[in-house]
Amino acid sequence: MRVLLLVSAFNGLSQRVWCALREAGHDVGVLVATGHEDIVDGVAAAQPELIICPYLKDRVPAEVWKHHRTVIIHPGPVGDRGPSSLDWAILEGAPTWGVTALQAVEELDAGPIWATRTFPMPAAAPRKSSLYNGPVADAAVECVFEVLTKAADPAFRPVPATELTIEVQGARPRPAMKQADRAFDWTQPSEHIIRRIRAADGNPGVRTTLAGLDVFAYDVHPGLTRGARPGTLLGRRQGAVLVGTGDGSVWLGHLRDATQTRPVKLPATTLLGKRLRGVPNSPVPVGTEPEGPAYRQVRYRRSGPVGWLAFDFYNGAMSAGHCRRLLAAFRHAAAQDTRVLVLRGGTDTFSNGIHLNVIDASGDPADAAWANIKAINEVCREIITCTRQVVIAAYAGSAGAGGAMLGLGADIVAARQGVVLNPYYDMGLYGSELHTFTLPRRVGPETAQRLIDAKLPVSAEQAADLGLVDEVGPRHPEAYGEWLTALAVRQADAREARRRQAAKAKRLAGERVPLDAYEARELAEMSSDMFGDRSGFAAARRAFVGKVRPTTTPAHLLPAPRSEQPAARPRQLSRPRNTAPAGDTQVRVRSAVPMSA
């Protein structure tokens, strides 16, 4: 079926739907909602059989929904209406929530129902973005495929919402949530504060005051300290600050200055700066685990012959400091007498590469970007050259740009079903992370270049077909964790581990071009982008940090004209046959063509 995704942005859910529909054989295009006339003209040019809106904050023009079947994916159950569905569900502690696919009509969220799903809410308050990218996205994909099945049935008619039973308690029309609804006082219990901040994370945050500065708060975690004066800054660690509450304390990882016109979300210690004078730092040494749920972004533990190094950076952004922290932990883990080392990213995001917000907020963005890329390269180098253990890079969450490249040097890349990889650079940067070494070795030089040039998302399943990842585990986080443990235990067999380690050491020793040469080539290109701004890195970075809405749909996402529509299933990139002489693909470095902004 010819399907058009009408979206406000090509976000994670939209990318996942795009990948799933293409892999199911549908002809899929994307139209970014940049304005009323652009939407009308874009739909007319696309001539879709069905329009699906997995992420749309704008009203669908009547000229569109009156003439084309248009289905909205709403992140709420039957009966729920309004733009703050997830915010209210988290804030009020709803035990069950859902997703509804409904037909676009004049009144928002009031159309007849095509499909619906419900799911249990986590007992502890989830971050809104975690809920959206997890249970909501899973339910949305199921709804989309049910819509496609029903759309192929000429006899199907969607059911008016008034004829369906409201199964989820609390589902009702509600207004947009305001800051007054989110407000809290530091004298209130920690759980109350955590629930409010997480209901607003990652947007818009909750306004409060810290150290005399009005800020929006994000990235909250429970603290262990008790008995302190509410609202007092008690400590700092790994970019976060510890704040006293009515019955304990909470860690705040990120803040946004509410006094600025266009504030940028930054690590809390970066934003507060000199206001933290006298606030004690409480670092946790590498390899030690404090009792209880203490705040830390990188954790290491071992279970017999398997070492587990887990990292979880907010939104997957890795500043130079994050990279140095992960590097120290990786070196500690690699020095242990384990046979397998599992490097596992967060369930929300594995990594999205360098930290553009921190870079943009620095006094010298070019210099900060340079330090950041060199720091993340050090992590990539350690992964590539580790021969003491079998390294498993566990992509439990989606990844993009340099973050997608980060783990490719591991012996085994194990992704979770449903995650999406964006293995390319699209920020006015050539890219580094030693991808000119790792990517061709995984997928072949031709496919590597096509991935870089196409700038399209890749599902975990397609990534496995390409050789970008080696294993794909189950979607449910707990099931994935069990599957990953079983994989690590199998690889920890003494004979198998020795075989892999010896083969990797021999392969690295046989490289005709040293790893330094690949990095030097990449950094030479990156220096032109960062310091010379040859490809518009500065403007692209500012647009990203400022969340500037796109004014056009990228050409590579637009639907092909009807005359170019393929008669059969769209061709997918596939694992190449290596017909080159042995060692030939091992020395190629892709051409130095700068990526456009």
DOSE-134833 format. One record per residue (C-alpha): residue in three letters; chain; x, y, z. Coordinates in pm, whole numbers, plus 50000, padded with zeros to 5 digits. Example, Ala and Ser with C-alpha at 12.3 -4.5 7.8 and 13.67 -1.06 7.14 Angstrom:
BEGIN
   aa  ch     xx     yy     zz
  ala   A  51230  49550  50780
  ser   A  51367  49894  50714
END
This chain:
BEGIN
   aa  ch     xx     yy     zz
  met   A  50000  50000  50000
  arg   A  50116  50355  49929
  val   A  50141  50517  50272
  leu   A  50231  50873  50365
  leu   A  50355  50951  50716
  leu   A  50248  51306  50803
  val   A  50460  51417  51099
  ser   A  50564  51726  51291
  ala   A  50914  51577  51305
  phe   A  51072  51251  51194
  asn   A  51114  51141  51555
  gly   A  51196  50800  51700
  leu   A  50842  50661  51674
  ser   A  50801  50791  51319
  gln   A  51132  50629  51222
  arg   A  51030  50299  51377
  val   A  50697  50301  51191
  trp   A  50875  50397  50867
  cys   A  51119  50106  50901
  ala   A  50849  49855  50993
  leu   A  50619  49949  50705
  arg   A  50897  49943  50447
  glu   A  51014  49605  50567
  ala   A  50656  49480  50539
  gly   A  50661  49574  50169
  his   A  50470  49902  50173
  asp   A  50563  50209  49969
  val   A  50626  50468  50240
  gly   A  50704  50838  50219
  val   A  50731  51113  50479
  leu   A  50588  51464  50477
  val   A  50691  51704  50754
  ala   A  50406  51936  50853
  thr   A  50565  52273  50782
  gly   A  50245  52469  50712
  his   A  49886  52442  50591
  glu   A  49957  52496  50222
  asp   A  50268  52278  50227
  ile   A  50067  51991  50375
  val   A  49791  52023  50116
  asp   A  50038  52046  49828
  gly   A  50254  51764  49964
  val   A  49962  51527  49999
  ala   A  49840  51614  49650
  ala   A  50184  51535  49509
  ala   A  50215  51209  49705
  gln   A  49871  51070  49614
  pro   A  49872  50828  49908
  glu   A  49621  50550  49961
  leu   A  49649  50607  50336
  ile   A  49790  50882  50558
  ile   A  49918  50788  50903
  cys   A  50024  51048  51159
  pro   A  50243  50877  51423
  tyr   A  50364  51211  51563
  leu   A  50163  51516  51468
  lys   A  50113  51825  51682
  asp   A  49942  52022  51406
  arg   A  49584  52012  51282
  val   A  49530  51817  50960
  pro   A  49381  52049  50695
  ala   A  49022  51972  50601
  glu   A  49130  51962  50236
  val   A  49335  51657  50331
  trp   A  49121  51451  50569
  lys   A  48803  51501  50366
  his   A  48963  51344  50058
  his   A  49222  51102  50201
  arg   A  49187  50846  50477
  thr   A  49394  51002  50754
  val   A  49461  50819  51080
  ile   A  49606  50990  51388
  ile   A  49806  50788  51641
  his   A  49703  50936  51976
  pro   A  49908  50846  52289
  gly   A  49603  50783  52502
  pro   A  49327  50522  52540
  val   A  48973  50545  52405
  gly   A  48801  50839  52572
  asp   A  49120  51037  52629
  arg   A  49160  51364  52442
  gly   A  49403  51653  52459
  pro   A  49770  51736  52396
  ser   A  49904  51633  52740
  ser   A  49784  51274  52762
  leu   A  50106  51119  52890
  asp   A  50174  51409  53126
  trp   A  49840  51357  53300
  ala   A  49877  50978  53306
  ile   A  50215  50998  53482
  leu   A  50120  51283  53713
  glu   A  49803  51111  53834
  gly   A  49963  50766  53857
  ala   A  49727  50594  53613
  pro   A  49762  50215  53654
  thr   A  49678  50153  53287
  trp   A  49716  50362  52975
  gly   A  49689  50312  52602
  val   A  49720  50424  52241
  thr   A  49439  50489  51996
  ala   A  49438  50512  51617
  leu   A  49157  50745  51518
  gln   A  49043  50906  51198
  ala   A  49111  51276  51151
  val   A  48802  51497  51166
  glu   A  48738  51864  51235
  glu   A  48750  51825  51614
  leu   A  49085  51715  51756
  asp   A  49103  51354  51883
  ala   A  48729  51308  51827
  gly   A  48727  51089  51515
  pro   A  48608  50729  51485
  ile   A  48839  50455  51607
  trp   A  49046  50228  51384
  ala   A  49247  50046  51651
  thr   A  49341  50070  52017
  arg   A  49577  49905  52264
  thr   A  49621  49930  52639
  phe   A  49920  49851  52859
  pro   A  50003  49854  53232
  met   A  50188  50159  53358
  pro   A  50510  50113  53558
  ala   A  50464  50125  53934
  ala   A  50736  50389  53971
  ala   A  50681  50713  53782
  pro   A  50846  50679  53438
  arg   A  51006  50962  53244
  lys   A  50759  51080  52983
  ser   A  51011  51020  52706
  ser   A  51079  50667  52837
  leu   A  50709  50589  52840
  tyr   A  50669  50729  52489
  asn   A  50963  50539  52340
  gly   A  50873  50217  52521
  pro   A  50515  50098  52585
  val   A  50355  50378  52383
  ala   A  50572  50313  52077
  asp   A  50514  49937  52100
  ala   A  50137  49985  52117
  ala   A  50148  50243  51838
  val   A  50326  50006  51599
  glu   A  50066  49737  51670
  cys   A  49789  49988  51600
  val   A  49952  50097  51274
  phe   A  49961  49742  51140
  glu   A  49601  49684  51242
  val   A  49509  50003  51055
  leu   A  49691  49877  50744
  thr   A  49502  49548  50758
  lys   A  49167  49722  50797
  ala   A  49246  49977  50528
  ala   A  49286  49691  50281
  asp   A  48930  49574  50359
  pro   A  48677  49774  50150
  ala   A  48400  49682  50393
  phe   A  48570  49821  50703
  arg   A  48434  50132  50871
  pro   A  48593  50285  51183
  val   A  48380  50280  51497
  pro   A  48260  50608  51654
  ala   A  48424  50660  51992
  thr   A  48081  50702  52154
  glu   A  47999  50340  52069
  leu   A  48305  50199  52247
  thr   A  48337  50128  52617
  ile   A  48592  50340  52801
  glu   A  48808  50071  52959
  val   A  49081  50286  53115
  gln   A  48998  50468  53435
  gly   A  49058  50841  53406
  ala   A  49042  50856  53026
  arg   A  48860  51178  52944
  pro   A  48908  51506  52755
  arg   A  49162  51725  52932
  pro   A  49333  52055  52854
  ala   A  49701  52111  52793
  met   A  49890  52081  53119
  lys   A  50024  52413  53248
  gln   A  50314  52491  53479
  ala   A  50061  52555  53757
  asp   A  49950  52190  53725
  arg   A  50310  52070  53743
  ala   A  50425  52294  54029
  phe   A  50575  52150  54347
  asp   A  50738  52274  54663
  trp   A  51067  52136  54792
  thr   A  50899  52065  55128
  gln   A  50687  51798  54959
  pro   A  50786  51428  54953
  ser   A  51049  51309  54704
  glu   A  50807  51075  54525
  his   A  50566  51364  54467
  ile   A  50844  51579  54320
  ile   A  50986  51297  54108
  arg   A  50646  51221  53956
  arg   A  50592  51584  53857
  ile   A  50933  51629  53699
  arg   A  50919  51299  53512
  ala   A  50574  51387  53375
  ala   A  50740  51688  53209
  asp   A  51061  51518  53091
  gly   A  51195  51587  52830
  asn   A  50957  51878  52757
  pro   A  50874  52132  52899
  gly   A  51033  52057  53239
  val   A  50904  52193  53570
  arg   A  50983  52545  53682
  thr   A  51145  52580  54023
  thr   A  51422  52771  54199
  leu   A  51771  52641  54280
  ala   A  52052  52844  54435
  gly   A  51850  53159  54372
  leu   A  51808  53088  53999
  asp   A  51477  53017  53825
  val   A  51519  52697  53626
  phe   A  51327  52420  53455
  ala   A  51412  52082  53610
  tyr   A  51466  51750  53430
  asp   A  51634  51412  53473
  val   A  51534  51347  53834
  his   A  51641  51048  54044
  pro   A  51583  50951  54409
  gly   A  51857  51041  54655
  leu   A  51962  50870  54977
  thr   A  52034  51172  55199
  arg   A  51771  51257  55460
  gly   A  51715  51527  55718
  ala   A  51844  51823  55516
  arg   A  51662  52152  55469
  pro   A  51429  52130  55165
  gly   A  51557  52310  54857
  thr   A  51918  52311  54978
  leu   A  52195  52197  54744
  leu   A  52358  51910  54930
  gly   A  52610  51773  54683
  arg   A  52709  51722  54321
  arg   A  52817  51421  54122
  gln   A  52875  51349  53753
  gly   A  52696  51665  53640
  ala   A  52398  51628  53875
  val   A  52310  51812  54197
  leu   A  52153  51668  54511
  val   A  51861  51871  54650
  gly   A  51690  51831  54986
  thr   A  51316  51751  54990
  gly   A  51046  51721  55255
  asp   A  51134  51360  55335
  gly   A  51477  51308  55180
  ser   A  51651  51423  54863
  val   A  51656  51395  54485
  trp   A  51925  51421  54220
  leu   A  51865  51659  53930
  gly   A  52074  51576  53626
  his   A  51971  51854  53387
  leu   A  51837  52208  53411
  arg   A  51731  52488  53180
  asp   A  51769  52855  53272
  ala   A  51417  52999  53292
  thr   A  51544  53357  53282
  gln   A  51685  53332  52929
  thr   A  51491  53388  52608
  arg   A  51617  53070  52439
  pro   A  51751  52857  52721
  val   A  51941  52535  52653
  lys   A  51903  52218  52857
  leu   A  52239  52146  53022
  pro   A  52390  51925  53293
  ala   A  52292  52081  53625
  thr   A  52647  52154  53739
  thr   A  52728  52319  53406
  leu   A  52428  52551  53429
  leu   A  52470  52643  53795
  gly   A  52845  52696  53764
  lys   A  52976  52936  54029
  arg   A  52653  52903  54228
  leu   A  52785  52563  54339
  arg   A  53075  52716  54529
  gly   A  53095  52534  54862
  val   A  52868  52247  54751
  pro   A  53066  51926  54812
  asn   A  53152  51690  54529
  ser   A  53081  51324  54605
  pro   A  53246  51114  54336
  val   A  53206  50738  54323
  pro   A  53537  50569  54236
  val   A  53543  50341  53933
  gly   A  53468  49982  54028
  thr   A  53285  50061  54353
  glu   A  52912  50032  54395
  pro   A  52744  50237  54669
  glu   A  52462  50079  54862
  gly   A  52110  50152  54747
  pro   A  51996  50345  54439
  ala   A  52275  50604  54447
  tyr   A  52306  50829  54144
  arg   A  52569  50736  53890
  gln   A  52575  50725  53511
  val   A  52825  50440  53471
  arg   A  52814  50117  53670
  tyr   A  53031  49807  53669
  arg   A  52962  49467  53822
  arg   A  53082  49118  53754
  ser   A  52905  48786  53760
  gly   A  53154  48502  53741
  pro   A  53341  48524  53409
  val   A  53120  48807  53277
  gly   A  53177  49176  53346
  trp   A  52884  49414  53301
  leu   A  52957  49779  53224
  ala   A  52634  49979  53202
  phe   A  52613  50344  53104
  asp   A  52307  50564  53071
  phe   A  52359  50924  52964
  tyr   A  52058  51154  52943
  asn   A  51912  51143  52590
  gly   A  52224  50956  52481
  ala   A  52434  51273  52459
  met   A  52798  51224  52558
  ser   A  53007  51527  52652
  ala   A  53384  51505  52685
  gly   A  53336  51447  53058
  his   A  53092  51161  52997
  cys   A  53338  51003  52755
  arg   A  53625  51027  53001
  arg   A  53407  50870  53270
  leu   A  53310  50582  53042
  leu   A  53670  50540  52925
  ala   A  53799  50505  53281
  ala   A  53528  50251  53361
  phe   A  53596  50053  53043
  arg   A  53967  50035  53120
  his   A  53887  49919  53473
  ala   A  53652  49652  53337
  ala   A  53903  49539  53075
  ala   A  54169  49495  53343
  gln   A  53960  49237  53532
  asp   A  54006  48862  53491
  thr   A  53670  48812  53318
  arg   A  53633  48644  52980
  val   A  53341  48855  52852
  leu   A  53275  49227  52887
  val   A  52922  49348  52813
  leu   A  52896  49719  52734
  arg   A  52529  49804  52773
  gly   A  52370  50141  52702
  gly   A  52043  50271  52841
  thr   A  51704  50126  52751
  asp   A  51589  50463  52618
  thr   A  51903  50536  52415
  phe   A  52233  50359  52362
  ser   A  52411  50675  52250
  asn   A  52360  50972  52020
  gly   A  52723  51077  52005
  ile   A  52875  51409  52106
  his   A  52682  51649  52334
  leu   A  52570  51933  52108
  asn   A  52401  52130  52388
  val   A  52717  52141  52598
  ile   A  52923  52227  52291
  asp   A  52693  52511  52187
  ala   A  52681  52658  52538
  ser   A  53059  52666  52576
  gly   A  53266  52978  52528
  asp   A  53436  52824  52224
  pro   A  53204  52572  52053
  ala   A  53461  52465  51795
  asp   A  53720  52387  52061
  ala   A  53460  52210  52276
  ala   A  53347  52000  51980
  trp   A  53708  51907  51905
  ala   A  53770  51796  52264
  asn   A  53443  51601  52261
  ile   A  53515  51409  51942
  lys   A  53865  51320  52056
  ala   A  53727  51196  52388
  ile   A  53463  50973  52230
  asn   A  53723  50838  51988
  glu   A  53926  50719  52286
  val   A  53630  50507  52397
  cys   A  53589  50365  52046
  arg   A  53960  50279  52032
  glu   A  53944  50089  52362
  ile   A  53650  49883  52235
  ile   A  53824  49802  51907
  thr   A  54158  49705  52062
  cys   A  54032  49513  52366
  thr   A  54165  49158  52333
  arg   A  54156  49049  52699
  gln   A  53780  48987  52684
  val   A  53513  48915  52429
  val   A  53336  49251  52405
  ile   A  52959  49256  52354
  ala   A  52806  49595  52272
  ala   A  52443  49577  52385
  tyr   A  52221  49826  52203
  ala   A  51923  49813  52439
  gly   A  51810  50151  52305
  ser   A  51822  50333  51975
  ala   A  52135  50512  51858
  gly   A  52228  50783  51613
  ala   A  52529  50942  51443
  gly   A  52849  50877  51637
  gly   A  52648  50691  51899
  ala   A  52546  50434  51639
  met   A  52913  50390  51547
  leu   A  53031  50373  51909
  gly   A  52994  49999  51963
  leu   A  53069  49871  51613
  gly   A  53423  49774  51710
  ala   A  53294  49516  51958
  asp   A  53327  49144  51887
  ile   A  52949  49107  51905
  val   A  52684  49377  51863
  ala   A  52355  49268  52020
  ala   A  52054  49492  51960
  arg   A  51707  49485  52113
  gln   A  51418  49427  51878
  gly   A  51246  49752  51783
  val   A  51546  49981  51830
  val   A  51640  50206  51540
  leu   A  51993  50295  51430
  asn   A  52085  50606  51233
  pro   A  52438  50514  51116
  tyr   A  52523  50840  50943
  tyr   A  52617  51201  51013
  asp   A  52382  51488  50929
  met   A  52502  51787  51130
  gly   A  52754  51944  50896
  leu   A  53016  51696  51016
  tyr   A  53218  51436  50830
  gly   A  53206  51214  51138
  ser   A  53464  51020  51333
  glu   A  53429  50754  51607
  leu   A  53668  50549  51389
  his   A  53374  50458  51168
  thr   A  53592  50446  50856
  phe   A  53763  50149  51023
  thr   A  53467  49968  51181
  leu   A  53175  50026  50944
  pro   A  53331  49880  50625
  arg   A  53448  49576  50820
  arg   A  53095  49504  50927
  val   A  52895  49572  50612
  gly   A  53153  49608  50333
  pro   A  53280  49935  50185
  glu   A  52999  49984  49932
  thr   A  52717  49933  50182
  ala   A  52902  50149  50434
  gln   A  52910  50435  50185
  arg   A  52542  50385  50098
  leu   A  52445  50400  50465
  ile   A  52639  50723  50510
  asp   A  52497  50879  50193
  ala   A  52135  50760  50227
  lys   A  52090  50915  50573
  leu   A  51803  50682  50654
  pro   A  51714  50495  50973
  val   A  51781  50123  50995
  ser   A  51581  49885  51214
  ala   A  51755  49629  51432
  glu   A  51629  49355  51205
  gln   A  51762  49518  50888
  ala   A  52086  49599  51068
  ala   A  52125  49227  51135
  asp   A  52066  49151  50766
  leu   A  52337  49402  50677
  gly   A  52585  49273  50934
  leu   A  52573  49600  51123
  val   A  52463  49401  51428
  asp   A  52519  49032  51499
  glu   A  52228  48938  51723
  val   A  51877  49072  51785
  gly   A  51713  48998  52119
  pro   A  51351  49028  52237
  arg   A  51175  49362  52265
  his   A  51067  49353  52630
  pro   A  51348  49503  52842
  glu   A  51342  49224  53101
  ala   A  51332  48952  52836
  tyr   A  51617  49125  52653
  gly   A  51819  49133  52975
  glu   A  51770  48759  53025
  trp   A  51854  48689  52662
  leu   A  52166  48906  52685
  thr   A  52279  48723  52998
  ala   A  52242  48389  52823
  leu   A  52441  48522  52525
  ala   A  52719  48647  52752
  val   A  52736  48317  52941
  arg   A  52769  48123  52615
  gln   A  53050  48348  52500
  ala   A  53222  48306  52838
  asp   A  53300  47943  52763
  ala   A  53676  47929  52814
  arg   A  53756  47765  52480
  glu   A  53522  47991  52280
  ala   A  53653  48304  52452
  arg   A  54017  48212  52384
  arg   A  53935  48143  52020
  arg   A  53769  48481  51972
  gln   A  54039  48670  52158
  ala   A  54317  48507  51958
  ala   A  54139  48567  51628
  lys   A  54085  48933  51711
  ala   A  54445  48985  51819
  lys   A  54568  48824  51497
  arg   A  54330  49033  51288
  leu   A  54440  49358  51449
  ala   A  54808  49266  51417
  gly   A  54757  49196  51047
  glu   A  54611  49537  50964
  arg   A  54822  49703  50696
  val   A  54696  50051  50785
  pro   A  54724  50138  51156
  leu   A  54420  50256  51349
  asp   A  54593  50591  51401
  ala   A  54579  50654  51027
  tyr   A  54202  50612  51017
  glu   A  54157  50847  51309
  ala   A  54399  51102  51166
  arg   A  54206  51105  50838
  glu   A  53873  51149  51015
  leu   A  54003  51422  51245
  ala   A  54153  51609  50951
  glu   A  53808  51620  50795
  met   A  53643  51708  51126
  ser   A  53883  51995  51184
  ser   A  53762  52156  50861
  asp   A  53402  52113  50975
  met   A  53449  52227  51334
  phe   A  53701  52507  51294
  gly   A  53641  52603  50930
  asp   A  53265  52539  50933
  arg   A  53288  52425  50571
  ser   A  52958  52231  50584
  gly   A  52744  52449  50810
  phe   A  52807  52276  51143
  ala   A  52753  52597  51344
  ala   A  52411  52671  51194
  ala   A  52299  52308  51205
  arg   A  52409  52280  51568
  arg   A  52226  52596  51670
  ala   A  51910  52480  51493
  phe   A  51927  52145  51672
  val   A  51994  52295  52014
  gly   A  51726  52561  51966
  lys   A  51475  52299  51845
  val   A  51407  52502  51533
  arg   A  51123  52344  51339
  pro   A  51211  52230  50988
  thr   A  51085  52443  50702
  thr   A  51094  52166  50442
  thr   A  51083  51789  50423
  pro   A  51426  51640  50343
  ala   A  51419  51523  49982
  his   A  51531  51169  50067
  leu   A  51222  51119  50285
  leu   A  50963  51241  50035
  pro   A  50749  50977  49863
  ala   A  50854  50881  49513
  pro   A  50624  51009  49238
  arg   A  50358  50764  49129
  ser   A  50543  50696  48804
  glu   A  50848  50584  49002
  gln   A  50658  50360  49241
  pro   A  50815  50014  49247
  ala   A  50593  49729  49142
  ala   A  50726  49499  49411
  arg   A  50860  49526  49762
  pro   A  51110  49813  49798
  arg   A  51466  49694  49768
  gln   A  51649  49687  50099
  leu   A  52018  49715  50156
  ser   A  52156  49366  50203
  arg   A  52471  49206  50331
  pro   A  52722  49231  50046
  arg   A  52916  48946  49897
  asn   A  53283  49008  49951
  thr   A  53444  48923  49619
  ala   A  53751  49139  49674
  pro   A  54089  48982  49744
  ala   A  54156  48897  50107
  gly   A  54250  49206  50303
  asp   A  54146  49448  50026
  thr   A  53846  49590  50209
  gln   A  54050  49623  50526
  val   A  54252  49921  50407
  arg   A  53995  50139  50238
  val   A  53896  50469  50388
  arg   A  53584  50627  50243
  ser   A  53631  50934  50031
  ala   A  53649  51266  50207
  val   A  53312  51398  50098
  pro   A  53179  51634  50366
  met   A  52830  51568  50495
  ser   A  52591  51854  50429
  ala   A  52414  52023  50718
END
